[in-house]
Amino acid sequence: MRGRISVQVFRLDSNGTVDPNLYTWTSADMATARDQVYGAFNFWANQAAARGITLSFRINIVDIFSRYTRQYVPTSTKYEPITRSSTQAYL
């Protein structure tokens, strides 16, 4: 990779329609996830720079702004993503 790469990050949260809603994002969870995403892409940008390659990432976290709670909330899904295996990522 080289150049500027745009990344869309979707945080998913179950609404309990198909799978039971076992886990819910807290503000601290959302901040931790954001920091981990930025840290991972900074790692790759630094690895590229060490090899003389220009690489940067534009990260867009796609959460919904709730007018009821006046804060950002994860994207709703009918599945509980954390209980699914990687082979079920399409769900």
C-alpha positions as CSV (number, residue, x, y, z in Angstrom):
1,M,0.0,0.0,0.0
2,R,1.0,3.6,-0.5
3,G,-0.7,6.9,-0.6
4,R,-3.8,8.0,1.3
5,I,-6.4,5.3,2.1
6,S,-9.9,6.0,3.3
7,V,-11.3,3.6,5.9
8,Q,-14.9,3.4,7.1
9,V,-15.4,1.9,10.6
10,F,-18.9,0.6,11.5
11,R,-19.5,-0.3,15.2
12,L,-22.4,-2.7,15.3
13,D,-24.8,-3.3,18.2
14,S,-27.6,-5.9,18.4
15,N,-31.2,-4.7,18.6
16,G,-32.3,-8.1,19.9
17,T,-34.4,-9.0,16.8
18,V,-32.7,-12.3,15.9
19,D,-30.0,-12.8,18.6
20,P,-30.4,-11.8,22.2
21,N,-29.0,-8.4,22.9
22,L,-26.2,-9.6,25.3
23,Y,-23.7,-6.8,25.0
24,T,-24.1,-3.0,24.6
25,W,-21.4,-0.4,23.8
26,T,-20.6,2.0,26.6
27,S,-19.0,5.3,26.0
28,A,-15.7,3.9,27.3
29,D,-16.0,0.9,25.0
30,M,-16.5,3.2,22.0
31,A,-13.5,5.3,23.0
32,T,-11.3,2.2,23.4
33,A,-12.4,0.9,20.0
34,R,-11.6,4.2,18.4
35,D,-8.2,4.4,20.0
36,Q,-7.4,0.8,18.9
37,V,-8.4,1.6,15.3
38,Y,-6.2,4.7,15.2
39,G,-3.4,2.8,16.9
40,A,-3.5,0.0,14.3
41,F,-3.5,2.3,11.3
42,N,-0.7,4.4,12.9
43,F,1.3,1.3,13.2
44,W,1.0,0.5,9.5
45,A,1.8,4.2,8.5
46,N,4.9,4.0,10.7
47,Q,6.0,0.7,9.2
48,A,5.6,2.2,5.7
49,A,7.6,5.4,6.7
50,A,10.4,3.2,8.0
51,R,10.7,1.8,4.5
52,G,10.5,5.2,2.7
53,I,6.9,4.7,1.7
54,T,4.3,7.5,2.1
55,L,1.1,6.0,3.6
56,S,-1.7,7.7,5.5
57,F,-5.2,6.8,6.5
58,R,-8.4,8.8,6.7
59,I,-10.5,7.1,9.2
60,N,-14.3,7.8,9.3
61,I,-16.2,6.2,12.2
62,V,-19.7,5.8,10.9
63,D,-21.9,6.0,14.0
64,I,-25.4,7.5,14.1
65,F,-26.1,10.6,16.0
66,S,-29.2,10.1,18.2
67,R,-31.4,13.1,18.6
68,Y,-33.0,11.5,21.6
69,T,-29.8,10.9,23.6
70,R,-27.8,13.6,21.9
71,Q,-24.8,11.3,21.4
72,Y,-23.4,8.9,18.8
73,V,-24.6,5.3,18.9
74,P,-23.4,2.2,17.0
75,T,-25.2,1.0,13.9
76,S,-28.1,-1.3,14.8
77,T,-28.2,-4.9,13.6
78,K,-30.5,-7.8,14.3
79,Y,-27.5,-10.1,15.2
80,E,-25.2,-10.0,18.2
81,P,-21.9,-9.5,16.3
82,I,-19.6,-10.5,19.1
83,T,-21.1,-13.9,19.5
84,R,-20.7,-14.8,15.8
85,S,-17.6,-16.4,14.3
86,S,-15.6,-14.9,11.5
87,T,-17.2,-17.3,9.0
88,Q,-20.5,-15.5,9.8
89,A,-19.3,-12.0,9.2
90,Y,-21.9,-11.6,6.4
91,L,-24.6,-11.6,9.1
